[in-house]
Amino acid sequence: MIAFLDLKAPYLELQAEIDAAVARQMASGWYILGPEVEAFEAEFAAFAGAAHCVGLGNGLDALVLALRALDIGPGDEVIVPSNTYIATWLAVSQVGATPVPVEPDPATHCLDAQRVAEAITPRTRAVMPVHLYGQPADIDALTALCQRHGLRLVEDAAQAHGAALGTRQVGSTGDIVCWSFYPGKNLGAFGDGGAITTQDAGLARRVALLRNYGSAVKYVNIEKGANSRLDPIHAAVMRVKLPHLLAWNQRRAAIAELYQQRLQGLPLGLPAAAPGTTHAWHLYVVTTPQRDALQAHLTAAGIGTLIHYPIPPFRQDAYREFADRAPQWPLADRLAREVLSLPMGPHLGLAQAAAVADAVAGFFHD
Ligand SMILES: *Cc1c(COP(=O)(O)O)cnc(C)c1O
């Protein structure tokens, strides 16, 4: 049996340190925000090359509060990928704005800047690229486009901890960058967690207000905020994990390299880091029209796989108002039929990855 992802392995690797950090946090008597969260925010900001980090309750809230901090709301349009996880769209809907789907570049699965340009209207306020699967989106082209049209760039980096564009870390570009620490992400908490990073002190202050009832001074509320605070216990755990993140990403990259070497030549679309970028390899996603049969073959061989994602947002009942226009996004539809995520993670052994690759090759050779 080869699991898609071993969620317990990072804990076991760092058990003594994590146990000590959790015990220290429990004994501190401080259970909301406070020094542990502040220390994590400073360390994660430094990691991401950002001046500011604000810890939040989850990744969806990070996206929502980023849009609220930019005063995006009813009547506004926000450009989102047609092929993302639904959270990106839900954030736009939660603030009362309208998601405008744009198709990806088939090579990177990330927003195609040319198509984004064509989707801009007088109501467009922001562009929300997703660094999907850990591949940085084309931030240079999107930044230029946003500057030309006076738009905000809000990045969904929920899958891209440690990814980079040249020497710039993901987290250091754009107006505001949104993170999730859901347990399965490259940096995961022991429950829900999220954050924003930004170079803009004003935006950071606004998100810090919004996450805490719109209040900076207890019982003084200057706007209608939310309750979405990163828990200090998760901050304590992630402070132990963060120094290992880049080495863990390197182990992911070694698995991606092994897959690339063993799978090339098969009738299978393989992912590759776009030139000049460091991929975080959150997921290793292959494409084939025979996806369902390949997945069944791997399941029978005891190999866990997942599909990210089987139903595009515009085909979900939650977005039934898009159903009539669904044929406008054929690439997202094709990807939903063809993508398959192979086992990937820092604790997957190279021998296990080789066995996965052999099983995939066996499907095509039998
Ligand atoms: C995980 C994820 C989110 C949401 O994060 P949560 O912490 O689960 O709310 C948002 N966008 C993308 C692309 C994700 O993968």
PDBQT file of the ligand as one rigid body, heavy atoms in Angstrom, charges set to zero:
ROOT
HETATM    1  C1  LIG A 401      -6.659  24.708   0.463  1.00  0.00    +0.000 C 
HETATM    2  C2  LIG A 401      -7.005  25.792  -0.481  1.00  0.00    +0.000 A 
HETATM    3  C3  LIG A 401      -7.765  26.917  -0.103  1.00  0.00    +0.000 A 
HETATM    4  C4  LIG A 401      -8.511  27.025   1.179  1.00  0.00    +0.000 C 
HETATM    5  O1  LIG A 401      -7.859  26.820   2.326  1.00  0.00    +0.000 OA
HETATM    6  P1  LIG A 401      -8.623  26.386   3.682  1.00  0.00    +0.000 P 
HETATM    7  O2  LIG A 401      -7.608  26.608   4.715  1.00  0.00    +0.000 OA
HETATM    8  O3  LIG A 401      -9.031  24.962   3.521  1.00  0.00    +0.000 OA
HETATM    9  O4  LIG A 401      -9.814  27.293   3.823  1.00  0.00    +0.000 OA
HETATM   10  C5  LIG A 401      -7.902  27.939  -0.993  1.00  0.00    +0.000 A 
HETATM   11  N1  LIG A 401      -7.396  27.873  -2.238  1.00  0.00    +0.000 NA
HETATM   12  C6  LIG A 401      -6.701  26.804  -2.659  1.00  0.00    +0.000 A 
HETATM   13  C7  LIG A 401      -6.153  26.801  -4.047  1.00  0.00    +0.000 C 
HETATM   14  C8  LIG A 401      -6.500  25.719  -1.807  1.00  0.00    +0.000 A 
HETATM   15  O5  LIG A 401      -5.818  24.655  -2.250  1.00  0.00    +0.000 OA
ENDROOT
TORSDOF 0
